[in-house]
C-alpha cells in the first residue's frame, strides 16, 4: 500500500516584520516609519506599516 503526503505548509512568522522590497521607495519609507513607531512604543502604528508593506504590489513575496 502506498500513500502520498503533501509537503508541509510554510507560514510567515507573524512576529517578524517584513523586509522592504529591494529598490522600492514605498517599502523603504514604510520601514522607516515602522521603526520609528516601534521605538516610540506605538505597536498599532508599527503593525499598520507592516500590513501596508506586505500588501504593497512591489513587495511581492519578499518577507
Predicted model as a PDB file, atoms N, CA, C, CB and O in Angstrom, pLDDT in the B-factor column:
MODEL        1                                                                  
ATOM      1  N   UNK A   1       0.842  -1.170   0.000  1.00 59.00           N  
ATOM      2  CA  UNK A   1       0.000   0.000   0.000  1.00 59.00           C  
ATOM      3  C   UNK A   1       0.895   1.245   0.000  1.00 59.00           C  
ATOM      4  CB  UNK A   1      -0.962  -0.008   1.221  1.00 59.00           C  
ATOM      5  O   UNK A   1       1.821   1.359   0.804  1.00 59.00           O  
ATOM      6  N   UNK A   2       0.605   2.159  -0.904  1.00 65.00           N  
ATOM      7  CA  UNK A   2       1.398   3.383  -0.936  1.00 65.00           C  
ATOM      8  C   UNK A   2       0.506   4.571  -0.598  1.00 65.00           C  
ATOM      9  CB  UNK A   2       2.067   3.574  -2.324  1.00 65.00           C  
ATOM     10  O   UNK A   2      -0.679   4.603  -0.930  1.00 65.00           O  
ATOM     11  N   UNK A   3       1.108   5.539   0.067  1.00 67.00           N  
ATOM     12  CA  UNK A   3       0.366   6.759   0.421  1.00 67.00           C  
ATOM     13  C   UNK A   3       1.168   7.963  -0.036  1.00 67.00           C  
ATOM     14  CB  UNK A   3       0.085   6.834   1.959  1.00 67.00           C  
ATOM     15  O   UNK A   3       2.388   7.894  -0.191  1.00 67.00           O  
ATOM     16  N   UNK A   4       0.485   9.038  -0.243  1.00 75.00           N  
ATOM     17  CA  UNK A   4       1.164  10.285  -0.586  1.00 75.00           C  
ATOM     18  C   UNK A   4       0.869  11.314   0.492  1.00 75.00           C  
ATOM     19  CB  UNK A   4       0.722  10.804  -1.985  1.00 75.00           C  
ATOM     20  O   UNK A   4      -0.183  11.299   1.130  1.00 75.00           O  
ATOM     21  N   UNK A   5       1.796  12.173   0.665  1.00 81.00           N  
ATOM     22  CA  UNK A   5       1.615  13.211   1.671  1.00 81.00           C  
ATOM     23  C   UNK A   5       2.029  14.539   1.044  1.00 81.00           C  
ATOM     24  CB  UNK A   5       2.444  12.906   2.971  1.00 81.00           C  
ATOM     25  O   UNK A   5       3.075  14.642   0.403  1.00 81.00           O  
ATOM     26  N   UNK A   6       1.188  15.550   1.244  1.00 84.00           N  
ATOM     27  CA  UNK A   6       1.531  16.871   0.740  1.00 84.00           C  
ATOM     28  C   UNK A   6       2.723  17.419   1.499  1.00 84.00           C  
ATOM     29  CB  UNK A   6       0.336  17.828   0.851  1.00 84.00           C  
ATOM     30  O   UNK A   6       2.977  17.048   2.646  1.00 84.00           O  
ATOM     31  N   UNK A   7       3.448  18.309   0.838  1.00 83.00           N  
ATOM     32  CA  UNK A   7       4.557  18.984   1.503  1.00 83.00           C  
ATOM     33  C   UNK A   7       4.010  19.838   2.639  1.00 83.00           C  
ATOM     34  CB  UNK A   7       5.365  19.852   0.499  1.00 83.00           C  
ATOM     35  O   UNK A   7       2.876  20.311   2.568  1.00 83.00           O  
ATOM     36  N   UNK A   8       4.804  20.039   3.684  1.00 83.00           N  
ATOM     37  CA  UNK A   8       4.320  20.874   4.782  1.00 83.00           C  
ATOM     38  C   UNK A   8       4.121  22.317   4.323  1.00 83.00           C  
ATOM     39  CB  UNK A   8       5.300  20.825   5.965  1.00 83.00           C  
ATOM     40  O   UNK A   8       4.820  22.800   3.432  1.00 83.00           O  
ATOM     41  N   UNK A   9       3.178  22.982   4.933  1.00 81.00           N  
ATOM     42  CA  UNK A   9       2.897  24.378   4.628  1.00 81.00           C  
ATOM     43  C   UNK A   9       3.859  25.243   5.427  1.00 81.00           C  
ATOM     44  CB  UNK A   9       1.413  24.744   4.947  1.00 81.00           C  
ATOM     45  O   UNK A   9       4.057  25.013   6.621  1.00 81.00           O  
ATOM     46  N   UNK A  10       4.455  26.229   4.782  1.00 78.00           N  
ATOM     47  CA  UNK A  10       5.359  27.147   5.456  1.00 78.00           C  
ATOM     48  C   UNK A  10       4.672  28.496   5.581  1.00 78.00           C  
ATOM     49  CB  UNK A  10       6.708  27.275   4.693  1.00 78.00           C  
ATOM     50  O   UNK A  10       4.294  29.098   4.576  1.00 78.00           O  
ATOM     51  N   UNK A  11       4.510  28.970   6.802  1.00 72.00           N  
ATOM     52  CA  UNK A  11       3.866  30.247   7.051  1.00 72.00           C  
ATOM     53  C   UNK A  11       4.897  31.283   7.477  1.00 72.00           C  
ATOM     54  CB  UNK A  11       2.777  30.102   8.117  1.00 72.00           C  
ATOM     55  O   UNK A  11       5.935  30.945   8.045  1.00 72.00           O  
ATOM     56  N   UNK A  12       4.599  32.547   7.196  1.00 68.00           N  
ATOM     57  CA  UNK A  12       5.463  33.626   7.648  1.00 68.00           C  
ATOM     58  C   UNK A  12       5.358  33.758   9.159  1.00 68.00           C  
ATOM     59  CB  UNK A  12       5.096  34.955   6.956  1.00 68.00           C  
ATOM     60  O   UNK A  12       4.314  33.464   9.740  1.00 68.00           O  
ATOM     61  N   UNK A  13       6.419  34.194   9.785  1.00 70.00           N  
ATOM     62  CA  UNK A  13       6.413  34.445  11.225  1.00 70.00           C  
ATOM     63  C   UNK A  13       5.687  35.761  11.465  1.00 70.00           C  
ATOM     64  CB  UNK A  13       7.871  34.486  11.811  1.00 70.00           C  
ATOM     65  O   UNK A  13       6.210  36.815  11.104  1.00 70.00           O  
ATOM     66  N   UNK A  14       4.483  35.734  12.070  1.00 70.00           N  
ATOM     67  CA  UNK A  14       3.720  36.968  12.262  1.00 70.00           C  
ATOM     68  C   UNK A  14       4.373  37.922  13.259  1.00 70.00           C  
ATOM     69  CB  UNK A  14       2.324  36.636  12.726  1.00 70.00           C  
ATOM     70  O   UNK A  14       3.996  39.092  13.326  1.00 70.00           O  
ATOM     71  N   UNK A  15       5.338  37.446  14.027  1.00 73.00           N  
ATOM     72  CA  UNK A  15       6.004  38.310  14.993  1.00 73.00           C  
ATOM     73  C   UNK A  15       7.226  38.990  14.388  1.00 73.00           C  
ATOM     74  CB  UNK A  15       6.408  37.510  16.219  1.00 73.00           C  
ATOM     75  O   UNK A  15       7.852  39.837  15.025  1.00 73.00           O  
ATOM     76  N   UNK A  16       7.559  38.617  13.166  1.00 85.00           N  
ATOM     77  CA  UNK A  16       8.725  39.170  12.483  1.00 85.00           C  
ATOM     78  C   UNK A  16       8.264  40.165  11.421  1.00 85.00           C  
ATOM     79  CB  UNK A  16       9.583  38.040  11.843  1.00 85.00           C  
ATOM     80  O   UNK A  16       7.459  39.811  10.560  1.00 85.00           O  
ATOM     81  N   UNK A  17       8.759  41.408  11.466  1.00 87.00           N  
ATOM     82  CA  UNK A  17       8.328  42.371  10.446  1.00 87.00           C  
ATOM     83  C   UNK A  17       8.854  42.001   9.067  1.00 87.00           C  
ATOM     84  CB  UNK A  17       8.793  43.778  10.814  1.00 87.00           C  
ATOM     85  O   UNK A  17       9.915  41.389   8.953  1.00 87.00           O  
ATOM     86  N   UNK A  18       8.119  42.367   8.017  1.00 88.00           N  
ATOM     87  CA  UNK A  18       8.587  42.080   6.665  1.00 88.00           C  
ATOM     88  C   UNK A  18       9.806  42.920   6.330  1.00 88.00           C  
ATOM     89  CB  UNK A  18       7.476  42.331   5.644  1.00 88.00           C  
ATOM     90  O   UNK A  18      10.027  43.974   6.927  1.00 88.00           O  
ATOM     91  N   UNK A  19      10.586  42.457   5.383  1.00 88.00           N  
ATOM     92  CA  UNK A  19      11.729  43.230   4.883  1.00 88.00           C  
ATOM     93  C   UNK A  19      11.250  44.059   3.693  1.00 88.00           C  
ATOM     94  CB  UNK A  19      12.932  42.289   4.476  1.00 88.00           C  
ATOM     95  O   UNK A  19      10.422  43.596   2.909  1.00 88.00           O  
ATOM     96  N   UNK A  20      11.764  45.276   3.554  1.00 90.00           N  
ATOM     97  CA  UNK A  20      11.373  46.080   2.390  1.00 90.00           C  
ATOM     98  C   UNK A  20      11.819  45.413   1.089  1.00 90.00           C  
ATOM     99  CB  UNK A  20      11.970  47.495   2.489  1.00 90.00           C  
ATOM    100  O   UNK A  20      12.877  44.786   1.038  1.00 90.00           O  
ATOM    101  N   UNK A  21      11.015  45.552   0.048  1.00 88.00           N  
ATOM    102  CA  UNK A  21      11.397  45.031  -1.260  1.00 88.00           C  
ATOM    103  C   UNK A  21      12.606  45.820  -1.752  1.00 88.00           C  
ATOM    104  CB  UNK A  21      10.210  45.120  -2.281  1.00 88.00           C  
ATOM    105  O   UNK A  21      12.616  47.047  -1.650  1.00 88.00           O  
ATOM    106  N   UNK A  22      13.622  45.146  -2.281  1.00 89.00           N  
ATOM    107  CA  UNK A  22      14.820  45.837  -2.763  1.00 89.00           C  
ATOM    108  C   UNK A  22      14.479  46.898  -3.810  1.00 89.00           C  
ATOM    109  CB  UNK A  22      15.807  44.829  -3.350  1.00 89.00           C  
ATOM    110  O   UNK A  22      13.773  46.626  -4.780  1.00 89.00           O  
ATOM    111  N   UNK A  23      14.988  48.102  -3.599  1.00 90.00           N  
ATOM    112  CA  UNK A  23      14.806  49.180  -4.558  1.00 90.00           C  
ATOM    113  C   UNK A  23      13.444  49.852  -4.529  1.00 90.00           C  
ATOM    114  CB  UNK A  23      15.045  48.664  -5.901  1.00 90.00           C  
ATOM    115  O   UNK A  23      13.167  50.709  -5.368  1.00 90.00           O  
ATOM    116  N   UNK A  24      12.591  49.485  -3.586  1.00 91.00           N  
ATOM    117  CA  UNK A  24      11.243  50.062  -3.527  1.00 91.00           C  
ATOM    118  C   UNK A  24      11.221  51.209  -2.517  1.00 91.00           C  
ATOM    119  CB  UNK A  24      10.189  48.976  -3.147  1.00 91.00           C  
ATOM    120  O   UNK A  24      11.386  50.990  -1.317  1.00 91.00           O  
ATOM    121  N   UNK A  25      11.017  52.427  -3.008  1.00 93.00           N  
ATOM    122  CA  UNK A  25      10.980  53.603  -2.136  1.00 93.00           C  
ATOM    123  C   UNK A  25       9.800  53.573  -1.167  1.00 93.00           C  
ATOM    124  CB  UNK A  25      10.918  54.866  -2.972  1.00 93.00           C  
ATOM    125  O   UNK A  25       9.915  54.040  -0.034  1.00 93.00           O  
ATOM    126  N   UNK A  26       8.672  53.027  -1.607  1.00 92.00           N  
ATOM    127  CA  UNK A  26       7.486  52.956  -0.741  1.00 92.00           C  
ATOM    128  C   UNK A  26       7.774  52.028   0.436  1.00 92.00           C  
ATOM    129  CB  UNK A  26       6.237  52.458  -1.539  1.00 92.00           C  
ATOM    130  O   UNK A  26       7.506  52.382   1.584  1.00 92.00           O  
ATOM    131  N   UNK A  27       8.314  50.853   0.160  1.00 92.00           N  
ATOM    132  CA  UNK A  27       8.635  49.903   1.234  1.00 92.00           C  
ATOM    133  C   UNK A  27       9.698  50.496   2.173  1.00 92.00           C  
ATOM    134  CB  UNK A  27       9.134  48.554   0.637  1.00 92.00           C  
ATOM    135  O   UNK A  27       9.627  50.310   3.388  1.00 92.00           O  
ATOM    136  N   UNK A  28      10.676  51.205   1.609  1.00 94.00           N  
ATOM    137  CA  UNK A  28      11.723  51.814   2.433  1.00 94.00           C  
ATOM    138  C   UNK A  28      11.127  52.868   3.370  1.00 94.00           C  
ATOM    139  CB  UNK A  28      12.813  52.448   1.541  1.00 94.00           C  
ATOM    140  O   UNK A  28      11.511  52.953   4.536  1.00 94.00           O  
ATOM    141  N   UNK A  29      10.193  53.667   2.860  1.00 96.00           N  
ATOM    142  CA  UNK A  29       9.549  54.690   3.685  1.00 96.00           C  
ATOM    143  C   UNK A  29       8.699  54.042   4.771  1.00 96.00           C  
ATOM    144  CB  UNK A  29       8.682  55.623   2.817  1.00 96.00           C  
ATOM    145  O   UNK A  29       8.699  54.494   5.916  1.00 96.00           O  
ATOM    146  N   UNK A  30       7.980  52.991   4.418  1.00 96.00           N  
ATOM    147  CA  UNK A  30       7.167  52.288   5.414  1.00 96.00           C  
ATOM    148  C   UNK A  30       8.042  51.667   6.499  1.00 96.00           C  
ATOM    149  CB  UNK A  30       6.317  51.203   4.741  1.00 96.00           C  
ATOM    150  O   UNK A  30       7.668  51.668   7.672  1.00 96.00           O  
ATOM    151  N   UNK A  31       9.192  51.143   6.119  1.00 96.00           N  
ATOM    152  CA  UNK A  31      10.115  50.551   7.092  1.00 96.00           C  
ATOM    153  C   UNK A  31      10.643  51.624   8.048  1.00 96.00           C  
ATOM    154  CB  UNK A  31      11.292  49.849   6.367  1.00 96.00           C  
ATOM    155  O   UNK A  31      10.739  51.402   9.255  1.00 96.00           O  
ATOM    156  N   UNK A  32      10.982  52.780   7.494  1.00 97.00           N  
ATOM    157  CA  UNK A  32      11.475  53.878   8.331  1.00 97.00           C  
ATOM    158  C   UNK A  32      10.398  54.310   9.337  1.00 97.00           C  
ATOM    159  CB  UNK A  32      11.905  55.082   7.448  1.00 97.00           C  
ATOM    160  O   UNK A  32      10.687  54.525  10.514  1.00 97.00           O  
ATOM    161  N   UNK A  33       9.173  54.432   8.863  1.00 97.00           N  
ATOM    162  CA  UNK A  33       8.058  54.785   9.746  1.00 97.00           C  
ATOM    163  C   UNK A  33       7.837  53.702  10.798  1.00 97.00           C  
ATOM    164  CB  UNK A  33       6.771  55.002   8.930  1.00 97.00           C  
ATOM    165  O   UNK A  33       7.644  54.002  11.976  1.00 97.00           O  
ATOM    166  N   UNK A  34       7.866  52.431  10.363  1.00 96.00           N  
ATOM    167  CA  UNK A  34       7.630  51.311  11.270  1.00 96.00           C  
ATOM    168  C   UNK A  34       8.638  51.314  12.410  1.00 96.00           C  
ATOM    169  CB  UNK A  34       7.697  49.983  10.511  1.00 96.00           C  
ATOM    170  O   UNK A  34       8.268  51.154  13.573  1.00 96.00           O  
ATOM    171  N   UNK A  35       9.916  51.497  12.074  1.00 96.00           N  
ATOM    172  CA  UNK A  35      10.976  51.507  13.080  1.00 96.00           C  
ATOM    173  C   UNK A  35      10.756  52.658  14.068  1.00 96.00           C  
ATOM    174  CB  UNK A  35      12.366  51.630  12.407  1.00 96.00           C  
ATOM    175  O   UNK A  35      10.907  52.484  15.277  1.00 96.00           O  
ATOM    176  N   UNK A  36      10.400  53.827  13.544  1.00 97.00           N  
ATOM    177  CA  UNK A  36      10.153  54.979  14.414  1.00 97.00           C  
ATOM    178  C   UNK A  36       9.006  54.734  15.375  1.00 97.00           C  
ATOM    179  CB  UNK A  36       9.864  56.208  13.584  1.00 97.00           C  
ATOM    180  O   UNK A  36       9.110  55.029  16.566  1.00 97.00           O  
ATOM    181  N   UNK A  37       7.913  54.196  14.858  1.00 97.00           N  
ATOM    182  CA  UNK A  37       6.763  53.891  15.710  1.00 97.00           C  
ATOM    183  C   UNK A  37       7.128  52.845  16.766  1.00 97.00           C  
ATOM    184  CB  UNK A  37       5.581  53.394  14.857  1.00 97.00           C  
ATOM    185  O   UNK A  37       6.747  52.961  17.931  1.00 97.00           O  
ATOM    186  N   UNK A  38       7.870  51.826  16.338  1.00 94.00           N  
ATOM    187  CA  UNK A  38       8.261  50.770  17.274  1.00 94.00           C  
ATOM    188  C   UNK A  38       9.133  51.325  18.402  1.00 94.00           C  
ATOM    189  CB  UNK A  38       9.008  49.652  16.531  1.00 94.00           C  
ATOM    190  O   UNK A  38       8.963  50.957  19.564  1.00 94.00           O  
ATOM    191  N   UNK A  39      10.059  52.205  18.056  1.00 96.00           N  
ATOM    192  CA  UNK A  39      10.938  52.816  19.074  1.00 96.00           C  
ATOM    193  C   UNK A  39      10.149  53.653  20.075  1.00 96.00           C  
ATOM    194  CB  UNK A  39      12.003  53.691  18.403  1.00 96.00           C  
ATOM    195  O   UNK A  39      10.511  53.743  21.248  1.00 96.00           O  
ATOM    196  N   UNK A  40       9.062  54.266  19.594  1.00 97.00           N  
ATOM    197  CA  UNK A  40       8.234  55.084  20.482  1.00 97.00           C  
ATOM    198  C   UNK A  40       7.180  54.258  21.213  1.00 97.00           C  
ATOM    199  CB  UNK A  40       7.557  56.187  19.690  1.00 97.00           C  
ATOM    200  O   UNK A  40       6.414  54.792  22.015  1.00 97.00           O  
ATOM    201  N   UNK A  41       7.144  52.962  20.937  1.00 96.00           N  
ATOM    202  CA  UNK A  41       6.206  52.077  21.620  1.00 96.00           C  
ATOM    203  C   UNK A  41       4.807  52.069  21.030  1.00 96.00           C  
ATOM    204  CB  UNK A  41       6.122  52.460  23.044  1.00 96.00           C  
ATOM    205  O   UNK A  41       3.875  51.581  21.668  1.00 96.00           O  
ATOM    206  N   UNK A  42       4.641  52.599  19.822  1.00 96.00           N  
ATOM    207  CA  UNK A  42       3.335  52.621  19.177  1.00 96.00           C  
ATOM    208  C   UNK A  42       3.194  51.363  18.312  1.00 96.00           C  
ATOM    209  CB  UNK A  42       3.153  53.919  18.318  1.00 96.00           C  
ATOM    210  O   UNK A  42       3.424  51.390  17.103  1.00 96.00           O  
ATOM    211  N   UNK A  43       2.816  50.282  18.956  1.00 93.00           N  
ATOM    212  CA  UNK A  43       2.728  48.977  18.294  1.00 93.00           C  
ATOM    213  C   UNK A  43       1.658  48.977  17.208  1.00 93.00           C  
ATOM    214  CB  UNK A  43       2.432  47.879  19.318  1.00 93.00           C  
ATOM    215  O   UNK A  43       1.852  48.382  16.148  1.00 93.00           O  
ATOM    216  N   UNK A  44       0.534  49.638  17.463  1.00 95.00           N  
ATOM    217  CA  UNK A  44      -0.552  49.658  16.480  1.00 95.00           C  
ATOM    218  C   UNK A  44      -0.092  50.302  15.170  1.00 95.00           C  
ATOM    219  CB  UNK A  44      -1.772  50.415  17.043  1.00 95.00           C  
ATOM    220  O   UNK A  44      -0.334  49.755  14.094  1.00 95.00           O  
ATOM    221  N   UNK A  45       0.570  51.459  15.255  1.00 96.00           N  
ATOM    222  CA  UNK A  45       1.036  52.146  14.044  1.00 96.00           C  
ATOM    223  C   UNK A  45       2.136  51.342  13.351  1.00 96.00           C  
ATOM    224  CB  UNK A  45       1.549  53.559  14.389  1.00 96.00           C  
ATOM    225  O   UNK A  45       2.180  51.286  12.122  1.00 96.00           O  
ATOM    226  N   UNK A  46       3.018  50.724  14.124  1.00 95.00           N  
ATOM    227  CA  UNK A  46       4.077  49.893  13.542  1.00 95.00           C  
ATOM    228  C   UNK A  46       3.473  48.715  12.781  1.00 95.00           C  
ATOM    229  CB  UNK A  46       5.037  49.385  14.641  1.00 95.00           C  
ATOM    230  O   UNK A  46       3.922  48.373  11.687  1.00 95.00           O  
ATOM    231  N   UNK A  47       2.458  48.104  13.369  1.00 93.00           N  
ATOM    232  CA  UNK A  47       1.785  46.971  12.724  1.00 93.00           C  
ATOM    233  C   UNK A  47       1.086  47.409  11.447  1.00 93.00           C  
ATOM    234  CB  UNK A  47       0.774  46.329  13.683  1.00 93.00           C  
ATOM    235  O   UNK A  47       1.085  46.676  10.458  1.00 93.00           O  
ATOM    236  N   UNK A  48       0.491  48.596  11.459  1.00 95.00           N  
ATOM    237  CA  UNK A  48      -0.167  49.123  10.262  1.00 95.00           C  
ATOM    238  C   UNK A  48       0.844  49.274   9.123  1.00 95.00           C  
ATOM    239  CB  UNK A  48      -0.841  50.483  10.567  1.00 95.00           C  
ATOM    240  O   UNK A  48       0.539  48.954   7.974  1.00 95.00           O  
ATOM    241  N   UNK A  49       2.038  49.758   9.441  1.00 95.00           N  
ATOM    242  CA  UNK A  49       3.094  49.873   8.421  1.00 95.00           C  
ATOM    243  C   UNK A  49       3.474  48.498   7.878  1.00 95.00           C  
ATOM    244  CB  UNK A  49       4.341  50.575   9.007  1.00 95.00           C  
ATOM    245  O   UNK A  49       3.698  48.342   6.678  1.00 95.00           O  
ATOM    246  N   UNK A  50       3.547  47.508   8.754  1.00 93.00           N  
ATOM    247  CA  UNK A  50       3.879  46.145   8.323  1.00 93.00           C  
ATOM    248  C   UNK A  50       2.823  45.612   7.372  1.00 93.00           C  
ATOM    249  CB  UNK A  50       4.017  45.210   9.534  1.00 93.00           C  
ATOM    250  O   UNK A  50       3.153  45.012   6.349  1.00 93.00           O  
ATOM    251  N   UNK A  51       1.555  45.825   7.700  1.00 92.00           N  
ATOM    252  CA  UNK A  51       0.461  45.350   6.848  1.00 92.00           C  
ATOM    253  C   UNK A  51       0.532  46.039   5.487  1.00 92.00           C  
ATOM    254  CB  UNK A  51      -0.917  45.611   7.519  1.00 92.00           C  
ATOM    255  O   UNK A  51       0.398  45.387   4.451  1.00 92.00           O  
ATOM    256  N   UNK A  52       0.743  47.360   5.488  1.00 93.00           N  
ATOM    257  CA  UNK A  52       0.844  48.081   4.221  1.00 93.00           C  
ATOM    258  C   UNK A  52       2.011  47.571   3.387  1.00 93.00           C  
ATOM    259  CB  UNK A  52       0.998  49.580   4.473  1.00 93.00           C  
ATOM    260  O   UNK A  52       1.895  47.435   2.169  1.00 93.00           O  
ATOM    261  N   UNK A  53       3.138  47.288   4.042  1.00 91.00           N  
ATOM    262  CA  UNK A  53       4.302  46.791   3.310  1.00 91.00           C  
ATOM    263  C   UNK A  53       4.008  45.408   2.707  1.00 91.00           C  
ATOM    264  CB  UNK A  53       5.537  46.722   4.245  1.00 91.00           C  
ATOM    265  O   UNK A  53       4.355  45.146   1.555  1.00 91.00           O  
ATOM    266  N   UNK A  54       3.381  44.543   3.474  1.00 88.00           N  
ATOM    267  CA  UNK A  54       3.070  43.198   2.957  1.00 88.00           C  
ATOM    268  C   UNK A  54       2.079  43.261   1.797  1.00 88.00           C  
ATOM    269  CB  UNK A  54       2.500  42.311   4.079  1.00 88.00           C  
ATOM    270  O   UNK A  54       2.117  42.418   0.901  1.00 88.00           O  
ATOM    271  N   UNK A  55       1.196  44.254   1.811  1.00 89.00           N  
ATOM    272  CA  UNK A  55       0.176  44.375   0.769  1.00 89.00           C  
ATOM    273  C   UNK A  55       0.624  45.229  -0.413  1.00 89.00           C  
ATOM    274  CB  UNK A  55      -1.081  44.956   1.355  1.00 89.00           C  
ATOM    275  O   UNK A  55      -0.098  45.325  -1.405  1.00 89.00           O  
ATOM    276  N   UNK A  56       1.798  45.850  -0.329  1.00 85.00           N  
ATOM    277  CA  UNK A  56       2.264  46.716  -1.406  1.00 85.00           C  
ATOM    278  C   UNK A  56       2.580  45.872  -2.637  1.00 85.00           C  
ATOM    279  CB  UNK A  56       3.508  47.528  -0.964  1.00 85.00           C  
ATOM    280  O   UNK A  56       3.283  44.867  -2.529  1.00 85.00           O  
ATOM    281  N   UNK A  57       2.068  46.268  -3.810  1.00 80.00           N  
ATOM    282  CA  UNK A  57       2.253  45.458  -5.030  1.00 80.00           C  
ATOM    283  C   UNK A  57       3.696  45.103  -5.346  1.00 80.00           C  
ATOM    284  CB  UNK A  57       1.682  46.182  -6.193  1.00 80.00           C  
ATOM    285  O   UNK A  57       3.953  43.982  -5.785  1.00 80.00           O  
ATOM    286  N   UNK A  58       4.659  46.015  -5.140  1.00 68.00           N  
ATOM    287  CA  UNK A  58       6.041  45.717  -5.479  1.00 68.00           C  
ATOM    288  C   UNK A  58       6.696  44.802  -4.445  1.00 68.00           C  
ATOM    289  CB  UNK A  58       6.832  47.005  -5.607  1.00 68.00           C  
ATOM    290  O   UNK A  58       7.772  44.256  -4.690  1.00 68.00           O  
ATOM    291  N   UNK A  59       6.051  44.636  -3.294  1.00 62.00           N  
ATOM    292  CA  UNK A  59       6.638  43.831  -2.229  1.00 62.00           C  
ATOM    293  C   UNK A  59       6.642  42.359  -2.621  1.00 62.00           C  
ATOM    294  CB  UNK A  59       5.872  44.034  -0.911  1.00 62.00           C  
ATOM    295  O   UNK A  59       7.594  41.635  -2.330  1.00 62.00           O  
ATOM    296  N   UNK A  60       5.590  41.927  -3.272  1.00 58.00           N  
ATOM    297  CA  UNK A  60       5.531  40.535  -3.739  1.00 58.00           C  
ATOM    298  C   UNK A  60       5.737  39.540  -2.633  1.00 58.00           C  
ATOM    299  CB  UNK A  60       6.554  40.300  -4.803  1.00 58.00           C  
ATOM    300  O   UNK A  60       5.067  39.606  -1.602  1.00 58.00           O  
ATOM    301  N   UNK A  61       6.668  38.603  -2.832  1.00 49.00           N  
ATOM    302  CA  UNK A  61       6.861  37.510  -1.871  1.00 49.00           C  
ATOM    303  C   UNK A  61       8.047  37.738  -0.953  1.00 49.00           C  
ATOM    304  CB  UNK A  61       7.041  36.205  -2.603  1.00 49.00           C  
ATOM    305  O   UNK A  61       8.454  36.817  -0.245  1.00 49.00           O  
ATOM    306  N   UNK A  62       8.621  38.946  -0.942  1.00 49.00           N  
ATOM    307  CA  UNK A  62       9.755  39.227  -0.049  1.00 49.00           C  
ATOM    308  C   UNK A  62       9.221  39.335   1.361  1.00 49.00           C  
ATOM    309  CB  UNK A  62      10.514  40.538  -0.462  1.00 49.00           C  
ATOM    310  O   UNK A  62       8.274  40.081   1.613  1.00 49.00           O  
ATOM    311  N   UNK A  63       9.819  38.597   2.285  1.00 48.00           N  
ATOM    312  CA  UNK A  63       9.385  38.665   3.687  1.00 48.00           C  
ATOM    313  C   UNK A  63      10.505  38.361   4.627  1.00 48.00           C  
ATOM    314  CB  UNK A  63       8.247  37.714   3.942  1.00 48.00           C  
ATOM    315  O   UNK A  63      10.312  38.374   5.843  1.00 48.00           O  
TER     316      UNK A  63                                                      
ENDMDL                                                                          
END                                                                             
